[in-house]
Amino acid sequence: MEKKEKLRQISNQLKLGYELVSQKKYSEAKDKLGPYVPIFHTKEKPNIRLMGNYCLAQFGSGDIDGFLHSYAELKDSNLMNPTEKELTMIRQIDELFTVSMEYLGRSE
């Protein structure tokens, strides 16, 4: 298989994962996006769109521990010049984190 074709397949898988998040099919989205997180996201070169969608998929599928881990990794990343869309996603994920912490605080 050509390199170009492999890249196209990866791109299609990522797009599908993003679509699944927007359709609120979180478990499926988590399965699609998960394998690409260690490849395309590092603290030095963050992929906010990928990590943001992955965090949403984890939260929506009930994987709170995974969400908290991914959230910490996203917040620890070197976010240089994020776009307005990325900032909006980060704010949304910050709100989910706050709600999670409040819920966990009440359940103890």
Contacts in CASP RR format, 6 or more apart in sequence:
PFRMAT RR
TARGET T0000
AUTHOR 0000-0000-0000
METHOD contacts of the structure
MODEL  1
MEKKEKLRQISNQLKLGYELVSQKKYSEAKDKLGPYVPIFHTKEKPNIRL
MGNYCLAQFGSGDIDGFLHSYAELKDSNLMNPTEKELTMIRQIDELFTVS
MEYLGRSE
10 36 0 8 1.000
13 32 0 8 1.000
13 36 0 8 1.000
14 32 0 8 1.000
14 33 0 8 1.000
14 36 0 8 1.000
14 50 0 8 1.000
16 32 0 8 1.000
17 28 0 8 1.000
17 29 0 8 1.000
17 32 0 8 1.000
17 33 0 8 1.000
17 53 0 8 1.000
17 57 0 8 1.000
18 29 0 8 1.000
18 33 0 8 1.000
18 49 0 8 1.000
18 53 0 8 1.000
20 26 0 8 1.000
20 28 0 8 1.000
20 29 0 8 1.000
20 32 0 8 1.000
20 57 0 8 1.000
21 29 0 8 1.000
21 33 0 8 1.000
21 53 0 8 1.000
21 56 0 8 1.000
21 57 0 8 1.000
24 60 0 8 1.000
26 56 0 8 1.000
26 57 0 8 1.000
26 58 0 8 1.000
26 59 0 8 1.000
26 60 0 8 1.000
26 61 0 8 1.000
26 62 0 8 1.000
27 57 0 8 1.000
27 61 0 8 1.000
29 53 0 8 1.000
29 56 0 8 1.000
29 57 0 8 1.000
29 61 0 8 1.000
30 54 0 8 1.000
30 57 0 8 1.000
30 58 0 8 1.000
30 61 0 8 1.000
30 63 0 8 1.000
33 50 0 8 1.000
33 53 0 8 1.000
33 54 0 8 1.000
33 57 0 8 1.000
34 54 0 8 1.000
36 50 0 8 1.000
37 50 0 8 1.000
37 51 0 8 1.000
37 54 0 8 1.000
37 70 0 8 1.000
40 47 0 8 1.000
40 50 0 8 1.000
41 47 0 8 1.000
41 50 0 8 1.000
41 51 0 8 1.000
41 73 0 8 1.000
41 77 0 8 1.000
42 77 0 8 1.000
43 73 0 8 1.000
43 76 0 8 1.000
43 77 0 8 1.000
43 78 0 8 1.000
44 78 0 8 1.000
45 78 0 8 1.000
46 74 0 8 1.000
46 77 0 8 1.000
46 78 0 8 1.000
46 79 0 8 1.000
48 74 0 8 1.000
48 77 0 8 1.000
48 79 0 8 1.000
48 82 0 8 1.000
48 86 0 8 1.000
48 89 0 8 1.000
48 90 0 8 1.000
49 86 0 8 1.000
49 89 0 8 1.000
51 70 0 8 1.000
51 73 0 8 1.000
51 74 0 8 1.000
51 77 0 8 1.000
52 70 0 8 1.000
52 74 0 8 1.000
52 89 0 8 1.000
52 90 0 8 1.000
52 93 0 8 1.000
53 89 0 8 1.000
54 70 0 8 1.000
55 67 0 8 1.000
55 70 0 8 1.000
55 71 0 8 1.000
55 74 0 8 1.000
55 93 0 8 1.000
55 96 0 8 1.000
56 92 0 8 1.000
56 93 0 8 1.000
56 96 0 8 1.000
58 64 0 8 1.000
58 66 0 8 1.000
58 67 0 8 1.000
58 70 0 8 1.000
59 67 0 8 1.000
59 96 0 8 1.000
59 100 0 8 1.000
64 100 0 8 1.000
67 96 0 8 1.000
67 97 0 8 1.000
67 100 0 8 1.000
68 97 0 8 1.000
68 100 0 8 1.000
71 93 0 8 1.000
71 96 0 8 1.000
71 97 0 8 1.000
74 90 0 8 1.000
74 93 0 8 1.000
79 86 0 8 1.000
79 90 0 8 1.000
82 90 0 8 1.000
END
